[in-house]
Amino acid sequence: MTNDKMPDDDRYVIEDTGESIEDIEHEMEVAAEEAADATGSSSPEPAGTESADVAEWKNRYLRTLADFENFRKRSEREKTEFFKYALAGTFKDLLPILDNFDRALDHAEEGDDFHKGVLLIYKQLFDMLRKAGLRPIEDRQVTFDPNIHEAVIREENDSVPNQTVLEVLQKGYFLHDRLLRPALVKVAVGGPERDVEVQ
C-alpha cells in the first residue's frame, strides 16, 4: 500500500500505533478475504489489484485507526493535565493559612519557643505543598510585571528605577506553571527609567 491511498485530511494522519504498514495491509487482506467468502465470491481478483469496496474499507479502517489513536493520546494529555491542576481550588483555600503563618512569624520574636514552633509547622506544611507544585512569588527589587503582580501601593522613590517592586505585601503563588494568585506589591515610581536591551 502506498501513501497515495492515505486520506489527505490532517485529522487522519496516523500517529505511532505500534503496528507496521505491513501488519495493517495483512489485516486488511484477511478482512477482504473473509468478506469475499461471506458474499460467496468464487473469483478472487488477480494479485496487485483490489476492488473499489476493498479500497474503501481500507480507507475507512485507516481513518478509524487514526481517529482512535489521536483520541487516546488526547485523552492521556487531558488526564495528565487534570491531575496536575485538580487541587488548584484546595490550594487556593490554603493560601490564607500560609498568609497567617507569615504574619505570625513576622510578629513573633525570632529565636523564642513560639517562633520556633510556628516556623516548624509552617515549614512542614509549605514543604508538602511545594512538593505538589506550589511555588511563591516573593521577589523584591525586580521590575513590576502585571502578569504576576498587583500594585496596591505606589511610592515616590528616585533611588531605584521606575516600576521596581519595593516590597511584597502578600505573596503570590504559582501552581506548577500556572498563576494561582498574583502578588500584592509596593511599587516605586518617579525614578529613572530602566535601560531597554536592544536585541
Secondary structure, DSSP 8 states (H G I E B T S, - for coil): --GGGS---GGG-----S--HHHHHHHHHHHHHHHHHHHT--S---TT---HHHHHHHHHHHHHHHHHHHHHHHHHHHHHHHHHHTTHHHHHHHHHHHHHHHHHHHHS-TTSHHHHHHHHHHHHHHHHHHHTTEEEE---SSB--TTTEEEEEEEE-SSS-TTEEEEEEE-EEEETTEEEE-EEEEEEESS--------
